[in-house]
Amino acid sequence: MLEPFPIIQVAKEAAEAYEEVGTKAKFWFYDEQRGRCLFKKARPNTGEDWSEKVAAELAKMLGLPHASYELATSDGERGTVSPSFIPAGGELSLGNELLSPTIPGYPQTEDSPSQHTVAQVFSILKDSTLELPYGWDVLANITEAPHVFVGYLLLDAWIGNTDRHHENWGVIKLESLTYLAPTYDHASSLGRNLPDSERYGRFKTTDQGFTVQAFVMKGKSCLYRRTTDNRPLKVHAAFLEAAAESC
């Protein structure tokens, strides 16, 4: 049997700076073992903490560069702790910041604009100066950043991550080089919003329309095929589109 994941206790007084990006309450603090870390509060009864942790472990199994997460509590509230993946002196630029200069009128503040297409994302990732993620143990035959990003979307398709919006990918600028950022923020996955009874039922059912596979195949990504589309691609379709785009 697997050992239970540890739960880190974070003192409320440890907060050094509150993070404004995203929808969940979070703050930065310093941990002696892990360095600069982000505590992200999980909303009650949403499963946002365990889904984030399990998704990170699955990303590790795939060999993907990913943000690390640990289960945590602070002031009696559940959440996660994630050490900063930005190296000293580095700066994270998010997808919306990268797309805005290349697409006139790009809606940076919208949650899921139709301009956030697979092709537009890859127009950024195919920059020949973009390096593989900083400090990553490179997998065999992976030589370019777009191939790594395809791996991120493979992870999304596997775990049903529906939150790969334009602030959930980016690049890290460090000195004169630019690196693809590791994959991060996977809490909207693994059916974490479903009751346990439904999750169990989907594992046991013989109804092909109610299986885990059927549930995952219905999941919507935050990526579009065309700017004129009214609906985003499904997570598996976004992966297939990206795989074709990266060739």
N, C-alpha and C positions, 0 to 999 in steps of 0.2 A: 504494500500500500504506500502511496506517495505521502511524504511528510507534509503537514499543513504549511501553507505559506506564513511567514512571520508577519506580524502586524506592528508597524512602527508607531510609537507614540510621539506626537509633535506638540510641544507646548505652544499655546496661543501667543505667548509673549515672544516666541522666536521669530515671528513675522518681521521681515525687514522691508518688504515692498509688495504691494498688492498688484496683481496682474489684471489688466483691463481687457485683453483679447479673449474672446469667447463668451459663453453664456453662464459659466459656472464660477462660483466664488473660489478664488485661489490666491495664494501668496508665496513669495520666495522666502527661504530661510537658509541658514548655513548648518550643515551637518558635518561633524568631525570626520566621519568615515566616508561620506559620499560627496562632500563639497557642497556647492550651491544647488539647492533642490527646490522644486515646486510642489507645494501641497495643493491638491485640487479636491474640493469638497464634492462628494457624491450626493445628489438629491435623494431624499428618503424614498425607499422602496422602488428604486429604479434599476438597481444592479450595475450602476455606472462604475463602481469600484472593482468588482470582481471581473467584469467583462474587459476592463482596461488591462488588468493584470494577466488574465488568461490569454488575451490577444497578443500581448507582448511575448509571452512564453511560446506561442505558436509561431510568431515572427522569428523568434530565436531558432526554433526547429527548422525553419526554412532557410536559415542562414542569412536573413535580411538584416541590413543595418537598421536598428530601431531604438527608440527611446525606451529606457528601462523603467519599470513601474513596480512599486511595492504597495501592498495594502497598508493603510494607516488610519489613525484617528487623531483628531485635534479638537479639544474642548468638547469632547463627547460626541463629535460628529464624524461619520465615516468618510473616507476619501482615499486618495492615492498620493504617494510621494514619488517624484521622478527627478533624478539628478539631471542637471542641465547638460544637454548634448552639444552646446556651443563652446568651442575651445576658447581659452583666454585670448582676448583681442579680436575674437570673431564677431560677426553680426549676422543675424538671421533676417533674410528678406522673404516675405510670404508670397504665395502665388498671385494674389490680387495686386500686389505691388510690382510684380514682374510683368504682368499682363497689361497693366494700365498704360505704360508708355508705348506699347506696340499696337493697342486697339483703341482708336479714338472713341471717347465717351464710355470707356469701360466702367461698369457700375461696381466700384470697389466695395461698397457697403451692403450690397444685396447678398442674401444668403446663398442663392444658387442661380446666378444669371445664366441665360442660354449662351452667352458669349464664352462661357467656360467649357469649351469643346476640347475633345481629345487632341485634335489637330493643333489648336492654339497652344495647349500645354506643351506638346512636343516641339512646337516651334521654338520654345524657350529651352527645352531640355536638349535639343540637338545642337546647341551652340558648341562648337568644337573646343572651346576653352573650358567647358564645364567638366570638373573633375568628379571621379567617383567619391562617395561619401568619405569624409575625413576619418582616418583611423580605422576604417573597416577592413576586416580580413576578407579580401576579395575571393569570390567563388570562381572556380575554373570556368573559362570561356566567357566570363562577364568582363567586358572591356570598356563599355560606354555607359554613361549615366542613364540614357533612355531605357536600356535593358534592365537596370535596377528598378526604375519606376514601374516597369511592367510587372516586376515582382511585387511591388506594393499593391498593384491592382489585383494580382493573383491572390494575395492575402485577403483583400477586400471581398473577392468572390468566394473565397473559402469560408470566411467567418461571417459573411453577410454584413460587412461594414457599409453603412449608408451615409457616411459623413465625410467623404473625401472632397470637401469643398475647397474653395481657393485660398483659405487660410490654413488648410491642413496638408500643405506641401510647400516646399520652398528650397532656398539655397542658402549656404553659409559663405559669407565673404570673409576671408582671412588673408591679411597682407595683400599680395598681388594675385591671389588665386581665389576661385569660386568653386565650391563643392556642393553637390546635391545633398540636401539635408536627409537625415534618416527618417523613416516613417514614424509617425506619432499620432496620438489622439484617436484611439480605436474604441472608445466606450460605446458607440452606437452600433453594437455588433452582437453576435451570438444569441440573438433573441432575448437580450437582457431585460426587455420590457414585458416579456410574457410571464404569466404565472407559472409556477413549477408544474402544476397539473397539466397545463397545455404543452409544456416542453416534454414532459414524460410521455404524454399521449402521442406526440409527433414521432418520438422514437419507436413507439410500440405499434403504431397504426399500420393497417394493410391498405388503407385508403391512399392511393397515390397522389391525390390532391391535397393531402394533409401531412405529408412527410416532411422531414427536415429539409430534404432537397427541394421540395416544392416551395417551402417557406423562403429558402435562400434565393431561389430563382426569381422570386417576385420582388426582391429587394432593389430599391432604386438608388443609383449612385447620384453624385452631384456633378456629373460630367455629361455633356451633350454630344451628339454626333454632328448636328448642324446648328448654327445660330438661330435659325428660323423654327426650330423644334419647340413644341410647347411642353414636352416632358423630357426629363433626363433619361439617359440610358440605364438599363438594369445593370447591377454590379457585374454580372458575368459578361454582359455585352460590352461594357466599358473595358474589361480586361481583354476581350478578343479584339476590340477596336485598337487598343493600345499595342497589343502584340503585333498586329498588322502594320501599324504606324511605325513601329520601331525597326522594321526590316529594311 
